[in-house]
C-alpha cells in the first residue's frame, strides 16, 4: 500500500476493501467525471462530496470521496510525508 494512502485511510478510519474500486489508468479524467458528473457522499460525514481521491492500496485502487470541509480537515491532519 502507498504510505500516503495508508495514512489517509487511517485518519478516515476506512477499510480499503469496503471502498468502491477506482480505475488503474486515466486517473485525471476519472476524477473529473466522478466529481462533476456523479453524486457521491463524503466518506467522513455523509454530505455531498465534491472532491475525489484515488488511494493506491493492496486491495487495488479505491475511491475516497470527501466534501470540501472534510478534505480540508484531512489536509490539516495529515502528516507531511
N, C-alpha and C positions, 0 to 999 in steps of 0.2 A: 504494500500500500504506500502511496505517496505520503511522506511525513506531513505535508501541509494538509492533505485530505484527512489524515488520521486526526490531526489536531482540530480541524473544523468539526468533524463528526463527534469527537469527544466533547467539545464545547456545547454542541447542539444535543448531545445525548441521543444520537441517532445510530441505528443499526444499519449498516450498508445494504444488507440483503433485503431489507424491507423498503428501501427506496426504489423509485422507478428507474429502469435501465435507461442509460443515455447512450447516444451513438459514439462510435470509436473514431469517426472522421467527420470532416466538415463541421467542426465544433462551433465556429463563429456563426454560421448560418443556422445551425440547430438552436443555439441560444437565442438568436434574434427571433426565430419562429416561435419558440416556446414563450418568450416574454411579450411578444407583440400580437401573436395570432391565437394564443390559447389562454385559458384561465386556469391557474393553479393556486393552491393555498400555501401560505407560509408554513414551513416545517416547524418553526418555533412557536408561533402564536395563532395560526389559523386564518389570519386576514388574507386578502388577495395579495398574491406575490407578484412583484414586478421585476424581480431580479432572479436570475438563474445561474448557478454554478454547476460545473461538472467535476465531480470528485473521482479521481482515478484510484479505485480500491482493488483489493484482492478478489472481490466478487464481480469485478468489471466496472465500467464507468457508470456512475449513478448521478441522478439529478438532485441538486439541493436548491429548492425554491424558497426564496425569502422575500418578505415585504421590505421596503426601504428602511424602516426603523430597526428591524432585526438584523439586516445586513450591516447597518451602522454599528449596532451593538456587537456584532461578530468581529468587525474590523477593529473595534476598540479593545476587545478582549483577547484577540488572537495574539500569540507570542510571535514576534518577528522571527523568521526562520532563515 
